[in-house]
């Protein structure tokens, strides 16, 4: 008598090969993603390719999952489904969603708000200001608007310095640009000294240069030249090649961090830093000062590019480039990004409490 046939169906040789190939592709994808994220995080602007990639919408790096996962399901390759978990874990390590608990503001805490008011798409930040009722407001790209804001905020102190405006419930004692911190002759920061209930505090209003003109240098044959290292020093509109611009940007950030670090009074930095929350420049600031949203925010905190007419604005915000950083002696209580306004930059508001260290 012949033995009964084996009822188990073995996958065809070609299907086995496909499943193995899927496993290799899945493993390679996750390892490459982790390596790329780590490089963007800690090398960032020090490598010209990575200096571009840190501005790419982070969720685009998950697009390969849209192919790998359905194909794995089709071939019943359950072992290949781990890219779904691995890719998502890598994504949330690189782009963490904050879940800071709500805290009751202690007595004497202050609320700060910052906004780059350019390209507002005719959408006013005033509703968010009324909702937050900040003690101190820092505005960028507001040159020549001091009189307008004095009328808009009667009973408050208003000071202007170059493109920077500060609006405060407390007296503003001085307003000066930060020396030796400029980009092609334009200051990138102003220092405002305030008297808050008999205590002197400092607010640094920041607007780091936009990298948009540098990215434009890579258009046409620019990207090929940069890749091949040809004509790196060819004169451009600002006298720099792309790599030279990145080097100058790093030098500017290092200089600014060094100057602010020597501040003797309690201080807060806020404004449009034009840097994603990844990369070498971000860690220059985050290693010296407290990123208030990272400590007390909720969600992703994306502030740019909103829904302006440029920078693929129809996609909505995908970058966090507007910040509040606190010096020593401040305790972050909460931080909130303005929701929904269809402007290029969304405002950021934060509540901070002074400790006894200052």
SVG drawing of the C-alpha trace seen along z (x, -y; Angstrom):
<svg xmlns="http://www.w3.org/2000/svg" viewBox="-9 -105 46 107">
<polyline fill="none" stroke="black" stroke-width="0.4" points="0.0,0.0 1.4,-3.5 1.7,-6.1 -0.9,-8.9 0.2,-12.0 1.5,-14.9 -1.4,-17.4 0.8,-20.3 1.4,-22.7 4.9,-23.9 5.5,-27.3 7.0,-27.3 10.7,-27.9 10.1,-31.2 7.9,-32.3 10.5,-31.3 13.0,-33.4 10.7,-36.4 10.1,-36.0 13.8,-35.9 14.4,-38.9 11.6,-40.7 13.4,-39.9 16.7,-41.3 15.0,-44.4 13.1,-44.9 16.2,-44.5 18.2,-46.8 15.5,-49.4 15.3,-49.6 19.1,-49.6 19.5,-52.3 16.7,-54.3 18.3,-54.1 21.7,-55.0 20.3,-58.0 18.4,-59.3 21.5,-59.1 23.6,-60.8 21.1,-63.6 20.7,-64.0 24.4,-64.3 26.2,-65.3 23.5,-67.4 24.8,-70.6 28.4,-69.5 27.7,-67.4 26.2,-69.2 23.9,-66.3 22.6,-65.8 22.1,-69.6 19.5,-69.2 17.9,-66.0 17.1,-67.4 14.6,-69.8 12.8,-67.0 9.3,-66.1 10.1,-63.4 7.1,-61.3 8.3,-60.8 10.9,-58.4 8.1,-55.9 6.8,-55.7 8.7,-52.4 6.4,-50.8 3.5,-51.5 5.0,-48.9 6.8,-46.5 3.9,-45.9 1.2,-45.1 3.6,-42.8 4.5,-41.0 0.9,-40.4 0.3,-39.1 3.1,-36.6 2.1,-35.7 5.7,-36.7 4.9,-37.6 8.6,-37.8 8.9,-40.6 6.3,-42.7 8.8,-43.8 9.7,-46.8 6.3,-48.2 7.3,-48.1 11.0,-48.9 10.3,-51.8 7.7,-53.4 9.9,-53.0 12.8,-54.7 10.4,-57.4 9.2,-58.2 12.8,-58.1 13.7,-60.7 10.5,-62.7 9.2,-62.3 5.6,-63.2 5.7,-65.0 3.2,-64.1 4.1,-66.4 1.6,-66.5 -0.4,-69.6 0.9,-71.6 -0.6,-74.4 1.5,-77.6 3.1,-78.5 2.8,-82.0 5.2,-84.4 5.5,-82.4 5.7,-84.2 4.1,-83.5 6.2,-84.1 5.1,-84.1 7.1,-84.3 6.1,-84.7 7.7,-85.6 5.0,-87.8 6.2,-87.8 4.0,-86.0 1.0,-85.7 -1.3,-85.0 -3.6,-87.7 -4.2,-85.6 -3.6,-87.6 -1.9,-86.1 -4.0,-88.3 -6.6,-85.5 -3.7,-83.3 -2.3,-86.3 -5.6,-87.0 -6.0,-83.3 -2.6,-83.0 -2.4,-86.6 1.4,-86.5 3.5,-88.7 6.2,-89.1 5.9,-88.9 8.8,-88.6 8.2,-89.4 10.6,-89.0 10.5,-90.7 8.7,-93.6 11.0,-96.5 9.3,-99.9 6.1,-98.6 6.8,-99.8 4.1,-102.5 1.5,-100.1 2.1,-97.7 2.1,-100.5 -1.4,-101.3 -2.5,-97.7 -1.3,-97.0 -2.1,-100.0 -0.9,-99.8 2.1,-97.7 5.7,-98.5 6.9,-98.2 10.5,-98.4 12.0,-98.0 15.5,-97.1 16.2,-96.6 13.7,-93.9 12.9,-92.8 9.9,-94.0 9.3,-93.2 6.0,-93.8 5.9,-93.5 3.7,-94.0 6.9,-95.0 9.2,-97.9 11.8,-97.4 15.1,-98.9 17.2,-98.5 17.2,-97.1 20.4,-96.5 21.5,-94.2 23.8,-91.4 27.2,-92.4 29.3,-90.2 26.3,-88.1 25.2,-89.1 24.5,-87.5 25.7,-89.5 25.6,-92.6 22.2,-92.0 21.9,-91.3 20.4,-87.9 19.5,-88.7 18.6,-91.6 19.0,-91.7 16.1,-93.2 16.6,-93.8 13.4,-94.1 12.5,-94.9 10.0,-92.2 8.8,-93.1 12.2,-94.5 14.1,-91.7 16.2,-92.1 15.6,-89.6 16.9,-89.4 15.1,-88.3 17.0,-87.4 14.9,-87.9 16.3,-85.6 16.0,-85.4 18.6,-83.2 19.0,-83.4 16.8,-81.3 18.6,-78.6 16.3,-79.1 18.9,-81.2 21.5,-78.5 19.2,-75.8 18.7,-77.8 22.4,-77.5 21.9,-73.8 19.3,-74.4 20.3,-73.6 23.8,-72.2 24.5,-73.4 23.7,-70.0 26.0,-68.2 28.8,-70.7 28.5,-70.3 28.4,-66.5 31.5,-66.5 33.2,-69.1 33.6,-71.3 33.9,-75.1 33.2,-75.0 34.5,-78.5 32.8,-80.0 31.4,-83.4 27.6,-83.4 25.2,-86.2 26.5,-86.3 30.1,-85.4 29.8,-81.8 29.3,-78.4 26.7,-76.1 29.2,-74.3 30.8,-77.6 27.3,-78.9 26.8,-75.9 30.2,-76.4 29.4,-80.1 26.0,-79.1 27.6,-76.8 30.2,-79.5 27.4,-82.0 25.4,-79.6 28.6,-78.8 29.4,-82.5 25.8,-83.3 25.7,-80.4 29.0,-81.4 27.9,-85.1 24.6,-84.2 26.1,-81.6 28.1,-84.4 24.9,-86.2 24.9,-87.0 21.2,-87.7 18.3,-85.2 17.5,-84.9 15.2,-83.4 15.9,-83.0 12.9,-82.9 12.3,-83.4 12.7,-82.0 15.8,-79.9 15.4,-78.5 16.8,-75.2 14.9,-71.9 15.0,-70.1 17.7,-67.8 21.3,-68.4 24.4,-69.9 23.2,-73.5 20.1,-72.5 22.2,-70.5 24.5,-73.5 21.5,-75.4 19.9,-72.4 23.1,-71.4 23.5,-74.8 19.9,-75.9 16.6,-74.2 14.3,-73.5 11.0,-74.4 8.8,-72.5 10.9,-69.4 10.3,-69.6 6.8,-70.9 5.1,-70.6 2.5,-68.2 2.4,-66.8 5.0,-67.5 5.1,-71.3 5.6,-71.9 5.5,-75.6 6.6,-75.8 5.8,-76.1 2.1,-76.4 -0.1,-77.3 1.8,-80.1 2.3,-80.6 5.8,-79.1 7.8,-76.1 5.1,-73.6 2.8,-75.3 -0.3,-73.3 1.2,-70.3 0.9,-72.2 3.7,-72.4 6.3,-69.7 9.2,-71.4 9.8,-72.9 12.0,-75.9 10.4,-78.4 11.6,-77.9 11.8,-79.1 15.0,-78.2 15.5,-78.9 18.8,-79.6 19.6,-78.2 17.2,-78.9 14.0,-78.5 11.5,-75.6 9.3,-74.9 5.7,-74.6 4.0,-74.3 4.5,-75.0 2.0,-75.3 2.2,-75.7 -0.5,-77.8 -3.1,-75.5 -4.5,-75.9 -3.6,-79.4 -2.9,-79.4 0.2,-81.5 3.8,-80.6 5.0,-80.6 2.8,-79.6 3.4,-81.2 4.7,-79.4 3.7,-80.2 5.3,-78.9 4.9,-79.3 8.1,-79.4 8.8,-79.7 12.0,-81.1 13.8,-78.9 16.1,-80.1 19.3,-79.4 19.5,-83.0"/>
</svg>
